Amino acid sequence: MFQQRQTRTKLGSALVTAELIYHGAVRHVRKMHGNPLVSIFMNMLQSIMFVAVFYVMFSVMGMRGMAVRGDFMLYIMTGIFLFMTHIKAMGAVVGSEGPASPMMQHAPMNTIIALCGALLSVLYIQILSAAVILYIYHVAFTPIEFYDPVGCMAMLLLAWFTGAAVGMLFLALKPWAPTPISVISQIYQRANMIASGKMFLANSLPGYMLVMFDWNPLFHAIDQSRGFAFVNYFPRNSSIEYPLTVAIVLLCVGLMGEFFTRKHASASWSARQ
């Protein structure tokens, strides 16, 4: 009753929204640890552990011959970085504040701002982690060279976008069936350890095995990223259009579901999730 209303221009509203998204991203980065540097270091350590495990596994099992000609560590990192970005983006969206969250009680806050903040924080952490790891490897071990670094960065963004789209669909369904959707999202993350195709090249797969993986947008993004990273690899069995189309469709369906869910929000949902 005593609140003073301020009339904002479209530019002013956009700046206020951008500021809210920024603060939401900072809050999400600091969720894991009070010190943001420690939070970023923990994510870097997770990526380094993945790279080390896959390097040892490829070496022990004699699978290095399946990799593309070029820097073997770069081959592994192109898969790990995109896989981590995709999974983290999906997890950030699924775990973001819903319409029944206490944060939504504050007037300027809404679920879209919370989603954008979570996604922006994931993108920031993943890009920073990948840049630092690549720089350390370039300086301490051997110089690396990307055939098309802009294309590699675009595929990283595509993996992030597809993860956000898949997470958006899960988020829209989560309030209606919290436990089944949580289980399905976990199964999707675990399945992508194999189905993402980070351990092999799409060109090396026979036709009967290719159909087991080409449904996955992340599989296409990783294979295309290796085409941009290595001069002597041309991905014939993957495309950029497929993951982009799937991501746009899932994002539209997820947004429609989220808007519908928001209208039927109940305070009891927070207790069930």
C-alpha positions in Angstrom: 0.0 0.0 0.0 2.9 2.4 0.8 5.1 1.2 -2.0 6.2 3.9 -4.4 5.9 2.8 -8.0 8.4 3.9 -10.6 7.8 4.0 -14.3 10.7 2.7 -16.2 11.6 2.8 -19.9 12.3 -0.3 -21.8 16.0 0.3 -21.6 15.7 0.8 -17.8 13.7 -2.4 -17.4 16.4 -4.3 -19.5 19.2 -2.9 -17.3 17.4 -3.9 -14.1 16.8 -7.4 -15.5 20.4 -7.7 -16.5 21.5 -6.6 -13.1 19.3 -9.2 -11.5 20.6 -11.9 -13.8 24.2 -10.9 -12.9 23.5 -11.1 -9.1 21.8 -14.5 -9.7 24.8 -15.8 -11.5 27.2 -14.6 -8.7 24.9 -16.2 -6.2 25.0 -19.5 -8.1 28.8 -19.5 -8.4 29.1 -19.0 -4.7 26.7 -21.8 -3.9 29.3 -24.5 -3.9 31.7 -22.5 -1.7 31.7 -19.1 -0.1 34.9 -18.2 -1.9 34.2 -18.0 -5.7 37.8 -18.8 -6.5 37.6 -22.1 -4.6 34.3 -22.9 -6.4 35.9 -22.3 -9.8 39.0 -24.4 -8.7 36.7 -27.3 -7.7 35.1 -27.3 -11.1 38.6 -27.2 -12.8 39.7 -30.1 -10.6 36.7 -32.1 -11.7 37.5 -31.5 -15.4 41.1 -32.4 -14.8 40.1 -35.6 -13.1 37.9 -36.6 -16.0 40.7 -35.9 -18.5 43.2 -37.9 -16.4 40.8 -40.9 -16.0 40.0 -41.0 -19.8 43.7 -40.7 -20.7 44.6 -43.6 -18.5 41.7 -45.7 -19.7 42.5 -45.0 -23.4 46.2 -45.9 -22.7 45.5 -49.1 -20.7 42.8 -50.4 -23.1 44.9 -49.6 -26.2 42.2 -47.3 -27.7 44.6 -44.5 -28.6 44.6 -45.7 -32.2 40.8 -44.9 -32.4 41.6 -41.2 -31.9 42.0 -38.7 -34.7 45.6 -38.0 -35.8 46.9 -35.1 -33.8 47.3 -34.1 -30.2 45.7 -37.0 -28.1 45.1 -34.8 -25.1 43.3 -32.2 -27.2 41.1 -35.0 -28.6 40.1 -36.0 -25.0 39.6 -32.4 -23.8 37.3 -31.5 -26.7 35.0 -34.3 -25.6 35.3 -33.7 -21.8 34.8 -29.9 -21.9 31.6 -30.2 -24.1 30.3 -33.1 -22.0 30.8 -31.1 -18.7 29.2 -28.0 -20.1 26.2 -29.8 -21.3 25.6 -31.8 -18.1 26.3 -28.8 -15.9 23.9 -26.6 -17.9 21.2 -29.2 -17.6 21.8 -29.7 -13.9 21.7 -25.9 -13.3 18.3 -25.5 -15.0 16.8 -28.6 -13.3 18.1 -27.4 -9.9 17.1 -23.8 -10.2 14.5 -22.1 -8.1 10.9 -22.9 -9.1 7.8 -20.8 -8.8 7.2 -21.9 -5.2 10.7 -21.0 -4.1 11.1 -18.3 -1.4 13.2 -16.3 -3.7 10.2 -15.8 -5.9 8.5 -13.8 -3.1 10.7 -10.8 -3.9 8.9 -8.5 -6.4 11.5 -8.2 -9.3 12.4 -11.9 -9.1 11.0 -14.5 -11.4 11.9 -18.0 -12.6 13.3 -16.8 -15.9 15.8 -14.5 -14.1 16.8 -17.4 -11.9 17.3 -19.7 -14.9 19.3 -17.1 -16.8 21.5 -16.5 -13.7 22.2 -20.2 -13.3 23.0 -20.8 -16.9 25.2 -17.7 -17.1 27.2 -18.9 -14.1 27.7 -22.4 -15.6 28.9 -20.9 -18.9 31.3 -18.6 -17.1 32.8 -21.3 -15.0 33.1 -23.8 -17.8 34.7 -21.3 -20.2 37.1 -20.1 -17.5 38.0 -23.7 -16.5 38.6 -24.8 -20.1 40.8 -21.7 -20.8 42.9 -22.2 -17.7 43.4 -26.0 -18.3 44.3 -25.4 -22.0 46.7 -22.7 -21.1 48.5 -24.8 -18.5 48.7 -27.7 -20.9 50.0 -25.4 -23.7 52.7 -23.8 -21.4 53.7 -26.8 -19.3 53.6 -29.7 -21.7 53.3 -29.0 -25.4 51.9 -26.2 -27.6 48.5 -26.9 -29.0 46.8 -25.4 -32.0 43.2 -25.4 -33.0 42.3 -25.6 -36.7 39.3 -23.3 -36.2 39.1 -22.0 -32.6 35.9 -19.9 -33.4 34.1 -23.1 -34.5 35.3 -25.0 -31.4 33.9 -22.2 -29.2 30.6 -22.2 -31.1 30.3 -26.0 -30.4 30.9 -25.4 -26.7 28.1 -22.8 -26.8 25.9 -25.3 -28.7 26.6 -28.0 -26.0 25.6 -25.4 -23.3 22.5 -24.4 -25.2 21.3 -28.0 -25.8 21.9 -28.8 -22.1 19.8 -25.8 -21.1 17.0 -26.9 -23.5 16.9 -30.5 -22.1 17.0 -29.1 -18.6 14.1 -26.7 -19.4 12.0 -29.7 -20.4 12.8 -31.5 -17.2 12.2 -28.4 -15.1 8.7 -27.9 -16.6 7.8 -31.5 -15.7 9.5 -31.7 -12.3 6.7 -30.1 -10.1 4.2 -32.5 -11.5 6.3 -35.6 -10.9 9.4 -34.7 -8.8 10.8 -38.2 -8.1 10.4 -39.7 -11.6 11.8 -36.6 -13.3 14.8 -36.5 -10.9 15.5 -40.2 -11.7 15.2 -39.6 -15.4 17.5 -36.6 -15.3 20.1 -38.7 -13.4 19.8 -41.5 -16.0 20.2 -39.0 -18.8 23.4 -37.7 -17.2 24.8 -41.2 -16.7 23.8 -42.4 -20.2 25.8 -39.5 -21.7 29.0 -40.9 -20.3 28.7 -43.3 -23.3 26.1 -41.8 -25.5 27.8 -38.4 -25.9 30.5 -40.1 -28.1 33.4 -38.4 -26.4 35.4 -41.7 -26.5 35.2 -42.3 -30.2 34.7 -40.7 -33.6 31.4 -40.8 -35.5 33.3 -41.5 -38.7 34.7 -44.7 -37.3 31.3 -46.1 -36.3 29.5 -48.7 -38.5 25.9 -47.9 -39.5 24.3 -50.2 -37.0 26.1 -48.5 -34.1 25.7 -45.0 -35.4 21.9 -45.2 -35.0 22.5 -45.8 -31.3 24.1 -42.4 -30.8 23.0 -40.0 -33.5 19.7 -39.2 -31.6 21.8 -37.4 -29.0 22.4 -33.6 -29.7 25.6 -33.7 -27.6 27.0 -36.5 -29.8 26.7 -34.2 -32.9 28.2 -31.2 -31.0 31.3 -33.1 -29.8 31.9 -34.7 -33.2 31.6 -31.3 -35.0 34.0 -29.7 -32.4 36.6 -32.3 -33.4 36.2 -31.3 -37.0 36.9 -27.7 -36.0 39.8 -28.7 -33.7 41.7 -31.0 -36.1 42.7 -30.1 -39.7 42.6 -33.8 -40.8 39.2 -34.8 -39.5 36.0 -34.0 -41.4 32.8 -35.1 -39.6 30.5 -36.8 -42.1 28.1 -38.5 -39.8 27.1 -35.5 -37.7 25.7 -32.1 -38.3 25.3 -28.7 -36.6 21.6 -28.2 -37.7 20.3 -31.3 -35.8 21.3 -30.3 -32.2 20.4 -26.7 -32.9 16.9 -27.7 -34.1 16.3 -30.1 -31.3 17.5 -27.5 -28.7 15.1 -24.8 -30.1 12.1 -27.2 -30.1 12.9 -28.5 -26.5 13.4 -24.9 -25.3 10.0 -23.8 -26.7 8.2 -26.8 -25.3 10.0 -26.3 -21.9 9.1 -22.6 -21.8 5.5 -23.3 -22.5 5.4 -25.9 -19.9 7.1 -23.7 -17.4 4.7 -20.8 -18.0 1.8 -23.2 -17.5 3.3 -24.7 -14.4 3.9 -21.2 -12.9 0.2 -20.4 -13.1 -0.5 -23.5 -11.0 2.3 -23.0 -8.5 1.6 -24.3 -5.0 3.6 -23.7 -1.8 3.4 -27.4 -1.1 5.6 -28.2 -4.1 8.7 -27.0 -2.2 8.1 -29.7 0.4 7.8 -32.4 -2.2 10.9 -31.6 -4.2 
